């Protein structure tokens, strides 16, 4: 009797599971592609990071000399047409300097270093401003960063171009196999950012150049007659999209 009940239970379980397995959806037919785009943008502003250094054996004197030098630099920047809101002190360091002979340390002097950051919103005046800063007492050029004030706009445009490129790629790949592309299942934005020949790559993770869309935007007539031509910035977009196959 017990054997009969067990056999009946197993048979009933197998019969009930068979229709459920038949009703399971097959794996979706999809295609996943990536799209890359690059916008060539003419910079419309430049950020200069400049440094001043003073030395003296007396602490009050080294500070006085540094303050005097900074006043001259700030006055030259304002005289060059830079707005006060575009000038800021970025770094200040005051420390003693020593000479070491064996295990003996001998005081030499105090050194004060001050860094100033200036945003110039007219790239054509770059060389004139830099010359004025050097003449006013700037001793170090820590950084020259050409930028665009419309970075968000160009990022959006690069992303849109990358999405278009991804769809075109999906259609081409699917068409080669006699398939049609349906609706997108997922869209993922990859690492984007922008590239400046002075400032380097700004973005989440550097990628090798594999763009299939490139477009120029901005004023191609920007002045590049001097020895330091700003060139163009590269604003990049990247997306990965999964489409259904019909």
N, C-alpha and C positions, 0 to 999 in steps of 0.2 A: 504493500500500500504506500509506504513512504517513498519507494523508488518511483512509483507512478506519479506522485505529486511533484517530485523534483524534476522529472522529465517534462511534465506539463508546464512547469514554471519556466524552464529554460527555453522551451519552444515558443511560449508566449512572449518572452522577452525579446527573442530574436525576431519574431514577427513584427513586434511593435517598433523596433529600432530600424528596420529596413526602410519603411516609408520615410522616416525622419532623415536618414542619410540621403535618400533620393531627392528630398526637398531642399537640401543645402545648396546655396548659390555657388556657382563655379568662381574661381579666382577672377577678379576683374581684369579686363584687357586694357592696359594703360601704356603710355609712353612718357618718359621723364627726360626733359631736356633743360639745358641752361642757356641763358642769354647774357651777353656782355655788351656794354656800350661805353663809349668814351667821348666826352665833350671837350673840345679845344676852346679855352676861354682866355680872352685877353685880360690881364689883371688891371684893376682900377685903383688899387691902393697898395702901399708897401709899409711894412713894420720894421723899423730899425732898432736894434738893441745895441746900445753904445756904452762904453765904460770910461771912467775917470779914476786915476790913481794918484795919491799924494803920499809923501814920505817925510818924516821928521822925527827927531829924537824926543821932542816934547809932545805930550799927548794933546794939550790944548791947541798947539800950533798945527799939528797935522790935521786936526778937525777944522781949524780956521781956513787953512789952505784948500782943503777939499770943498768946504762950503763956498769959498770964493770962486773956485773953478766951476762948480756946479751952477752958480748964479750966472756966470758968463755963458755957459752952454745953454741954459734955459732962456736967457735973454736973446741969444742968437736964434734959437728955435722960434721964439715968439716973433722976432723981427723977420723971420723967413715966412711968416704967415701961418704957422702951426697954431691951432686953437689950444688953449690951456687944457681942455678935456682930453686932448690927444697926446698929452705928455704925462708920464708918470715915472716915479722912482721905483725900480723893480727889485733892487738888491743893494744892501749896504753892509760892509764888513770892515771892522776896525780891530787890528790885532798886532801884537809885538812881533818883531822879527829878530831871530837869534842866529849867531854863528856857533858851530859846534867844533871844538877841538878836543879830540879824544872823548873823555867823559865830562868835559867842562862846557857849559853853556854861557855864552856872552851876549848880552843885549846889544842890538845894533840900532834899531829905530822902530817907530810905529809906522804901520801901513794902513791907509784907509782906501777901500775900493768901493765905488758907487756905480751902479748900473742904471741907465735911463732908457726907457722905451718910448719911441715916438712913432705915431701913426700918421703917415703922409697920404692924403686922399687925392693927390694929383701926381700920378706916376711920372709925368713929364718933368717935374721939378726935383726928381730924386737926386741927380748928381749935384745940383746947386745946393740942396739942403745938406748933403753929405760933406761937401767942401766947406760949408759954413760951420758945421759941427767940428770938423777937424781943426779949422782955424781958431775956434773958440776954446780948444783945449781937450777935446776928446782924444784919448790915446788908444782905445780898443774898439774894434767893431766885432761884437759878439755874434751878431746875426742880421741877415737881410732877408726878409720874408715877403715875397710878392703874393698878393691875395686878391680875391674878388669879393665885393660886398654883397653879391647876389648868389652866394654859394648854395643856399637852400633851393633857389629857383633852378639852378643848373643840375643839382642832384636829382630833383624831381624829373627834369627832362631826360637825364641819363637813365633813370629807372624806367621811364616810359619807353625809351628806345630799346632797353634791354628786354622788356616784356614783349615788344613787337618782334625783336630778333628771335626770342625763344619760340614764339608761335610759328614764325616762318620756318624755323629749323624743324619743328615737330611736323609741320605739314609736308616738308620736303622728305623727311625720313619715312614718314608713314606712306606717302605717295609712292615711294620707290618700291614698297611692298604691297601696293594695291589696297592700302587701308586709308580710312578717313579719320581726321581728328575731331573729337567731340568736345564736350565741356571740360574746363579745368577742374581737377579734383583738389589740388593743393598748390599754393604759391608761397615760395620762401625766398626772402631777400637775402642775398649773400653779402659779403664784405665789399663795401664801397669806399669812397673817400675821394681825395684829390691829391694831385702831385704837383709840387713846385720844384724847379731846378735848384732853388736856394734852400727852401724849407724841408725838402724831402717828402716822403709819403705820409699822408695823414689819413688814417682810416683803420678799420679793424682787420688787420692781417693783410700783408702784401701779397698780391697775386701776380704771376707772370702774365705778360700781355698776350691775351688770346681773344681780343675783341673782334666781333664780326659786324660792329656798327661804329662808325667814327664820324663826328660832325663838328664843324667849327662854329663857334658863336662868339660874338663880341666884336669890338672895333679892330679890324685888321690894319688900320692906318695909325696905330699907336706909335709914338716916336721911339725909334731904336737907333738913333744916330750916334749915341755915346758909346763908350767902351763897355758899359754894363747894360746890355739890352735885356728887358724883362721877359721877352718871348711870350709863351702862352702857358696856361695851367691846364692840366688834364683832370677833369672831373669824371669819375667812373661809376657805373652802376652794374649790378649783377643780380640776376634772379634765377631760381630753379622752379620749373612748373611741371606738374604731372597732369597729363590730359587723358581722358577716356578715348579709346579707339572704337569707332562705330563699325 
